[in-house]
Amino acid sequence: MAFQYPNSSPQRVSTLHEHFGNEIELLTDDGEPISFVIKQEFQWGDVTYVALLPFATKDEDELQFMRVIIDQVEIELESIIDEDEWEAVSEAYDELFFASEEN
């Protein structure tokens, strides 16, 4: 199924920042912890996304985009595996990030 572009513009949110601060630690498939800087969170349509930068690098090419899944008890992050969705989310991030730098 192809990615469906939301009809709305992305809007900044701060769910992860409110719960975890500016950094978050995730586990790899091998159970190794990796620390990330939370660069930007935004809601686009019905989905919340986050841009994460590995703490060990400052190279923006290393950004990782994930879906933020919020239920009544916990917050989970889900990988984006659809290439079209990943590209669209990357463009939405650029739009938000660079717009905030201009202001």
C-alpha positions in Angstrom: 0.0 0.0 0.0 1.4 3.4 -1.0 1.9 6.2 1.5 -1.1 8.6 1.6 0.0 12.2 2.1 -2.0 13.9 4.8 -4.2 16.8 3.8 -2.8 19.0 6.6 0.5 20.6 7.2 2.8 19.1 9.8 2.5 20.7 13.3 5.1 20.6 16.0 4.4 18.6 19.1 6.5 17.8 22.2 5.2 14.5 23.5 8.6 12.8 23.8 10.3 16.0 25.1 7.7 16.2 27.9 8.3 12.6 28.9 12.0 12.1 28.3 13.7 15.5 27.9 16.0 16.2 24.9 17.5 12.7 24.8 16.1 9.2 24.5 17.7 5.8 24.7 16.6 2.9 22.4 17.7 -0.7 22.2 19.1 -2.2 19.1 17.9 -5.7 17.9 20.9 -7.0 19.9 19.8 -5.3 23.1 22.5 -2.7 23.0 21.5 0.8 24.1 21.9 3.8 21.8 21.3 7.3 22.8 19.6 9.8 20.5 19.0 13.5 20.6 15.3 14.3 19.9 15.6 16.8 17.1 12.0 17.4 16.2 8.6 15.9 16.8 5.6 16.7 14.6 2.1 15.5 14.0 1.1 15.1 10.3 -2.4 14.0 9.7 -3.2 11.3 12.3 0.4 10.2 12.8 3.1 11.7 15.1 6.7 11.4 13.9 10.0 12.1 15.5 13.4 12.9 14.0 16.2 11.3 16.1 20.0 12.0 15.8 22.4 9.4 17.3 24.1 11.2 20.2 27.5 10.0 19.0 27.2 12.0 15.8 26.2 15.5 14.7 25.9 14.5 11.0 22.3 15.4 9.9 22.6 12.6 7.3 22.3 10.1 10.2 18.8 11.3 11.1 16.3 8.6 11.8 12.6 9.1 11.4 10.1 7.0 13.4 6.4 6.9 14.2 5.4 7.7 17.7 2.7 5.4 19.0 0.9 6.6 22.1 -1.5 4.4 23.9 -3.0 4.9 27.4 -0.1 3.3 29.2 3.1 3.9 27.2 4.8 5.5 24.3 6.4 3.3 21.6 8.5 4.2 18.6 8.0 2.3 15.4 10.4 2.2 12.4 9.3 3.5 9.1 10.0 0.8 6.5 8.0 2.3 3.6 10.4 4.3 1.5 7.7 6.7 0.2 6.6 7.5 3.7 10.2 7.9 4.9 10.9 10.4 2.1 7.7 12.3 2.7 8.4 12.5 6.5 12.0 13.7 5.7 10.6 16.5 3.5 8.1 17.5 6.2 10.9 17.6 8.8 13.0 19.8 6.5 10.0 22.1 6.0 9.5 22.5 9.7 13.1 22.6 10.7 14.2 25.2 8.1 11.1 27.3 8.6 12.0 27.6 12.3 15.5 28.6 11.5 14.3 31.4 9.3 12.1 32.8 12.1 
